[in-house]
Amino acid sequence: MRVLVRGRVQGVGFRVSAASRARALGLAGWVRNRPDGAVEAVFEGPSERVASMVDWCRHGPAGAEVAGIELEDEPPTGENGFQID
């Protein structure tokens, strides 16, 4: 699942928190800041765990102000581990 999170999501620990949660859920993928101020992430793993991660992205960590998210279902590419780009 590719997730694009918009709002006040940079400079509030969103990537680090997302990576920590994704790793705890046993998900693979990555998370990165985009030049337009959004955060983009890809999550691979069991569908119920990915759904839990997507739900978390709807509010993010303390200090984040999520204005909205966009989801794009993608086939897994075999990501290994979870990275912060």
Residue frames as a rotation matrix with the C-alpha (Angstrom) as fourth column:
MET 1
0.583 0.812 0.000 0.00
0.812 -0.583 0.000 0.00
0.000 0.000 -1.000 0.00
ARG 2
-0.598 -0.687 0.412 1.35
0.670 -0.711 -0.213 3.42
0.439 0.148 0.886 -0.96
VAL 3
0.431 0.701 -0.569 0.25
0.897 -0.401 0.186 6.20
-0.098 -0.590 -0.801 1.40
LEU 4
-0.494 -0.482 0.724 0.56
0.502 -0.837 -0.215 9.95
0.710 0.257 0.656 0.90
VAL 5
0.173 0.482 -0.859 -0.04
0.980 -0.172 0.101 11.98
-0.099 -0.859 -0.502 4.07
ARG 6
-0.266 -0.186 0.946 -0.73
0.452 -0.891 -0.048 15.71
0.851 0.415 0.321 3.80
GLY 7
0.863 0.503 -0.037 -0.89
0.306 -0.464 0.832 18.39
0.401 -0.729 -0.554 6.47
ARG 8
0.405 -0.765 0.501 1.66
-0.858 -0.507 -0.080 19.44
0.315 -0.398 -0.862 9.08
VAL 9
0.995 0.034 0.091 3.56
-0.054 0.972 0.229 16.17
-0.081 -0.233 0.969 8.92
GLN 10
0.315 -0.949 0.020 7.19
0.534 0.160 -0.830 17.22
0.785 0.272 0.557 8.46
GLY 11
-0.458 -0.617 0.640 9.33
-0.219 -0.619 -0.754 18.28
0.861 -0.486 0.149 11.39
VAL 12
0.184 0.608 0.772 7.10
-0.950 -0.090 0.298 16.49
0.251 -0.789 0.561 13.92
GLY 13
-0.571 -0.517 0.638 8.76
-0.681 0.732 -0.017 13.05
-0.459 -0.444 -0.770 14.00
PHE 14
0.492 0.859 -0.144 6.30
-0.790 0.370 -0.489 11.48
-0.367 0.354 0.860 11.58
ARG 15
0.365 -0.386 -0.847 8.87
-0.638 0.558 -0.530 9.40
0.678 0.734 -0.042 9.67
VAL 16
-0.712 -0.695 0.099 10.64
-0.527 0.435 -0.730 8.09
0.465 -0.572 -0.676 12.77
SER 17
-0.409 0.653 0.638 7.34
-0.687 0.240 -0.686 7.25
-0.600 -0.719 0.351 14.48
ALA 18
0.597 0.646 -0.476 5.97
-0.795 0.394 -0.462 5.60
-0.111 0.654 0.749 11.34
ALA 19
-0.005 -0.692 -0.722 9.11
-0.591 0.584 -0.556 3.51
0.806 0.424 -0.412 10.90
SER 20
-0.822 -0.297 0.485 9.06
-0.567 0.358 -0.742 2.42
0.047 -0.885 -0.463 14.54
ARG 21
-0.009 0.916 0.400 5.41
-0.715 0.274 -0.643 1.40
-0.699 -0.292 0.653 14.33
ALA 22
0.586 0.205 -0.784 5.87
-0.774 0.428 -0.467 -0.36
0.240 0.880 0.409 10.97
ARG 23
-0.420 -0.818 -0.393 8.83
-0.559 0.575 -0.597 -2.34
0.714 -0.031 -0.699 12.32
ALA 24
-0.717 0.212 0.664 6.84
-0.596 0.309 -0.741 -3.29
-0.363 -0.927 -0.095 15.45
LEU 25
0.375 0.926 0.053 4.07
-0.685 0.315 -0.657 -4.58
-0.625 0.210 0.752 13.16
GLY 26
-0.129 -0.534 0.835 6.61
0.210 0.809 0.550 -6.56
-0.969 0.246 0.008 11.12
LEU 27
0.869 0.482 0.111 6.00
0.239 -0.214 -0.947 -4.55
-0.433 0.850 -0.301 7.95
ALA 28
-0.278 -0.908 0.313 8.49
0.821 -0.055 0.569 -3.87
-0.499 0.415 0.761 5.19
GLY 29
0.595 0.461 0.658 8.76
0.772 -0.554 -0.311 -0.72
0.221 0.693 -0.686 3.10
TRP 30
-0.612 -0.791 0.020 9.92
0.774 -0.604 -0.190 2.86
0.162 -0.100 0.982 3.45
VAL 31
0.631 0.714 -0.303 8.88
0.749 -0.663 -0.003 6.38
-0.203 -0.225 -0.953 4.45
ARG 32
-0.532 -0.825 0.191 10.19
0.846 -0.511 0.151 9.72
-0.027 0.242 0.970 3.18
ASN 33
-0.003 0.421 -0.907 9.51
0.204 -0.888 -0.412 13.45
-0.979 -0.186 -0.083 3.15
ARG 34
0.156 0.100 0.983 8.42
0.988 0.002 -0.157 14.92
-0.017 0.995 -0.098 -0.15
PRO 35
-0.818 -0.551 0.166 9.43
0.563 -0.826 0.033 18.39
0.119 0.121 0.986 -1.39
ASP 36
-0.347 0.770 0.536 5.75
0.039 -0.559 0.828 19.47
0.937 0.309 0.164 -1.36
GLY 37
-0.495 0.081 0.865 5.55
-0.809 -0.408 -0.424 19.03
0.319 -0.909 0.268 2.45
ALA 38
0.664 0.744 -0.069 3.78
-0.691 0.646 0.324 15.66
0.286 -0.168 0.943 2.40
VAL 39
-0.375 -0.680 0.630 5.09
-0.749 0.623 0.226 12.35
-0.546 -0.387 -0.743 3.74
GLU 40
0.382 0.416 -0.825 5.00
-0.834 0.540 -0.114 9.33
0.399 0.732 0.553 1.44
ALA 41
-0.362 -0.476 0.801 5.27
-0.766 0.642 0.035 5.71
-0.531 -0.601 -0.597 2.55
VAL 42
0.058 0.345 -0.937 4.99
-0.679 0.702 0.217 2.17
0.732 0.623 0.274 1.23
PHE 43
-0.205 -0.024 0.979 3.90
-0.876 0.450 -0.172 -0.63
-0.436 -0.893 -0.113 3.54
GLU 44
-0.068 0.141 -0.988 4.16
-0.623 0.767 0.152 -4.34
0.779 0.626 0.035 2.70
GLY 45
-0.944 -0.220 0.246 2.92
-0.330 0.605 -0.724 -7.18
0.011 -0.765 -0.644 4.87
PRO 46
-0.665 0.745 -0.059 -0.24
0.747 0.661 -0.074 -8.94
-0.016 -0.094 -0.995 6.06
SER 47
-0.344 0.566 0.749 -3.33
0.414 -0.624 0.662 -6.92
0.843 0.538 -0.019 5.10
GLU 48
0.681 0.648 -0.340 -4.59
0.585 -0.202 0.786 -6.49
0.441 -0.734 -0.516 8.67
ARG 49
0.124 -0.723 -0.679 -1.23
0.831 -0.298 0.469 -5.07
-0.542 -0.623 0.564 9.77
VAL 50
-0.770 -0.324 0.550 -1.05
0.606 -0.642 0.470 -2.75
0.201 0.695 0.690 6.77
ALA 51
0.132 0.909 0.396 -4.60
0.481 -0.408 0.776 -1.58
0.867 0.088 -0.491 7.58
SER 52
0.625 0.022 -0.781 -3.50
0.770 -0.183 0.611 -0.85
-0.130 -0.983 -0.131 11.17
MET 53
-0.442 -0.869 -0.220 -0.59
0.762 -0.494 0.419 1.21
-0.473 0.017 0.881 9.84
VAL 54
-0.568 0.330 0.754 -2.86
0.511 -0.576 0.638 3.14
0.645 0.748 0.159 7.46
ASP 55
0.564 0.806 -0.180 -5.21
0.614 -0.263 0.744 3.90
0.553 -0.530 -0.643 10.37
TRP 56
0.237 -0.573 -0.785 -2.25
0.821 -0.314 0.477 5.24
-0.520 -0.757 0.395 12.36
CYS 57
-0.711 -0.569 0.413 -1.28
0.703 -0.552 0.449 7.48
-0.028 0.610 0.792 9.41
ARG 58
0.092 0.843 0.529 -4.69
0.699 -0.433 0.569 9.18
0.709 0.318 -0.629 9.64
HIS 59
0.974 0.227 0.016 -3.51
0.146 -0.676 0.722 10.97
0.174 -0.701 -0.692 12.81
GLY 60
0.258 -0.962 0.085 0.25
0.114 -0.057 -0.992 10.33
0.959 0.265 0.095 13.06
PRO 61
-0.337 -0.486 -0.807 2.36
0.853 0.206 -0.480 11.10
0.399 -0.849 0.345 16.12
ALA 62
0.480 0.403 -0.780 1.71
0.741 -0.662 0.114 13.83
-0.470 -0.633 -0.616 18.69
GLY 63
-0.216 -0.536 -0.816 2.34
0.039 -0.840 0.541 17.18
-0.976 0.085 0.202 17.06
ALA 64
-0.941 -0.051 0.334 1.25
0.326 0.117 0.938 16.11
-0.087 0.992 -0.094 13.59
GLU 65
-0.196 0.912 -0.360 -1.82
-0.342 -0.408 -0.847 17.66
-0.919 -0.043 0.392 12.01
VAL 66
-0.827 -0.090 0.556 -2.96
0.398 0.604 0.690 15.31
-0.398 0.792 -0.464 9.27
ALA 67
-0.465 0.652 -0.599 -5.20
-0.683 -0.695 -0.227 17.07
-0.564 0.304 0.768 6.75
GLY 68
0.699 0.703 -0.134 -5.80
-0.639 0.528 -0.559 13.94
-0.322 0.477 0.818 4.70
ILE 69
-0.373 -0.794 0.480 -4.29
-0.334 0.597 0.729 10.83
-0.866 0.112 -0.487 3.21
GLU 70
0.394 0.376 -0.839 -4.31
-0.919 0.173 -0.354 9.28
0.012 0.910 0.414 -0.24
LEU 71
0.026 -0.309 0.951 -4.06
-0.344 0.890 0.299 5.51
-0.939 -0.334 -0.083 -0.68
GLU 72
0.286 0.018 -0.958 -2.91
-0.944 0.180 -0.278 3.53
0.167 0.984 0.069 -3.69
ASP 73
0.642 -0.015 0.766 -3.05
-0.272 0.930 0.246 -0.25
-0.716 -0.367 0.594 -3.54
GLU 74
0.242 -0.661 -0.711 0.07
-0.952 -0.022 -0.304 -1.69
0.185 0.750 -0.635 -5.17
PRO 75
0.870 -0.047 -0.490 1.34
0.052 0.999 -0.005 -5.22
0.489 -0.021 0.872 -5.63
PRO 76
0.781 -0.623 0.035 4.21
-0.082 -0.048 0.995 -6.07
-0.618 -0.781 -0.089 -3.25
THR 77
0.738 -0.595 -0.317 7.70
-0.496 -0.161 -0.853 -5.57
0.456 0.788 -0.414 -4.65
GLY 78
0.616 -0.492 -0.615 9.55
0.576 0.814 -0.074 -7.63
0.537 -0.309 0.785 -2.05
GLU 79
0.397 -0.446 0.802 10.77
-0.542 -0.819 -0.187 -4.79
0.741 -0.360 -0.567 0.17
ASN 80
0.156 -0.466 -0.871 13.26
0.624 0.730 -0.279 -5.92
0.766 -0.500 0.405 2.78
GLY 81
-0.522 -0.304 -0.797 13.01
0.840 -0.343 -0.419 -4.33
-0.147 -0.889 0.434 6.24
PHE 82
0.668 0.729 0.146 11.68
0.740 -0.673 -0.026 -0.82
0.079 0.125 -0.989 6.82
GLN 83
-0.397 -0.911 0.113 13.74
0.916 -0.402 -0.016 2.21
0.060 0.098 0.993 5.82
ILE 84
0.577 0.409 -0.707 13.58
0.394 -0.897 -0.197 5.95
-0.715 -0.165 -0.679 6.36
ASP 85
0.057 -0.525 0.849 14.59
0.993 -0.059 -0.103 7.63
0.104 0.849 0.518 3.12
